[in-house]
Amino acid sequence: MPHPIAVLVICDGNRPDFVTEETAPVMAALRKAGTWAEAHKGIFPSATRASSASISTGSHPVSHGLRGNAVALPMMGGFAFHDAGKPDFFDTYRRHFGRGLMRPALAERVAGLHGAILGSNVSPGAAFFHDGESHAHMIHRHLSYAPGRSPADPVQAGPGIEGDAAVTSRFVNMLLERRPSTATLWLSEPDVSMHAAPLGSPVHLAALRQADALVGKVAEAVERLRDAGHDVLLLVGSDHGHESISDVVPVERRLFEAGFKSALDAPDLMVVPQGGSAFIHFAGKSLARRAEATDWLAQQIWVEEVFQGEALADLGQIPGDDLLAIDMVKSTESNVNGVPGFSALATRFSSDADESRLHCGVHGGKGRYESAPVLIAVGRGFAPSGMIAGASSIVDLAPTMLRHLGVSADGLDGHALQNHGSGQV
């Protein structure tokens, strides 16, 4: 029997101003066929791994528990730095907290219906935190599995368009064969190319067009499912946008030079960069100087804003008495290709600003362009050539998909977006 299906395609890092008939003709056509979210927003930090958890759970980091792309976990005398994208961090996180994410993912919520599939060509951490309790059929280069993490046939893929194409091919075949309740495809492009080449460059635009063509393959599969009688909602978007790198700032080194650390490698003060922002954790003697460090940071020309306490909670982040966050300085000027939006890049120790990286992409902060992802919705509840002019967020994707399936979205931070669009795009 035909049943409702919700399909989501994420083109990692794509910016709304690059969805045009020239740069992304498939997405431009889908924009006309459906509803465009004009004021769509990401989370803070605007980084992929935490965004993946937020998209799958419909919740902000304060609710699901994963702070960012990298995190500091407590250890004797201070903190240890962990990259949340590494294959082993998923298990490290579970051992440390004694649990996975604090909110159930989409795959868990639809496990009693027709199940879920997830095709991901981004980091293992981003993929695994999207399906925290392993309820989906996963397609990923590091580990492909059936529900329960039963090993499945591996996919030969790596970051970039060739790997995206391999994952998309497997994803489309599984979508048509299994016809799951939810299906999410997460492409690594154009993000990979935006980090490697200046925004608006031929490298970036070629990657975007190739990713756009893969979106077209999914859209064709969706039409086949509709022809078979399934009521399919197609969502096409991104997790965050991008700014261009204006400068590279070694934040932890600068704090050491200012006297806030006794030794450069001491664990009692740790900066955890998120690209265009950073978290700063304090322990031991450094904790007593947190207020002083906060005032010092607020005076630095490379800091846009400092957040702590309830200000972090207002951003949907996890507050604490031992940390603060900084947003790196932003500018609305244009890069070498006329693409607006600059942000300084936060690092821990290195200030090596390789000339090839300047004007390339960065995200993670609250800048106008890095915090503005794409969202197009085509299907029941979304008018052709429609627009959602009010605020929407990536945490609204899960409740929107659940609404389409007739499944309760209780306990989510986001809200379903059906019938919120009006007017002409």
Buried (B, 14 or more C-beta within 10 A) or exposed (E): EEBBBBBBBBBBBBBBBBBEEEBBBBBBBBBBBBBBBBBBBBBBBBBBBBBBBBBBBBBBBBBBBBBBBBBBBEEEEBBBBBBBBBBEBBEBBBEBEEEBBBBBBBBBBBBEBBBBBBBBBBBBBBBBBBBBBBBBBBBBBBBBBEBEBEEBEEBEBEBBBBBBBBBBBBBBEBBEEBBBBBBBBBBBBBBBBBBBBBBBBEBBBBBBBBBBBBBBBBBEBBEEBBEEEBBBBBBBBBBBBBBBBBBBBBBBBBBBEEEBBEEEEBBBBBBBBBBBBBBBBBBEEBBEBBEEBBEBBEEBEBBBBBBBEEBBBEBBBBBBEBBBBBBBBBBEEBBEBEBBBBBBBBBBBEEEBEEEBBBBBBBBBBBEBBBBBBBBBBBEBBBEBBBBBEEBBBBBBBBBBBBBBEBEBEEBBBBBBBBBBEEEB
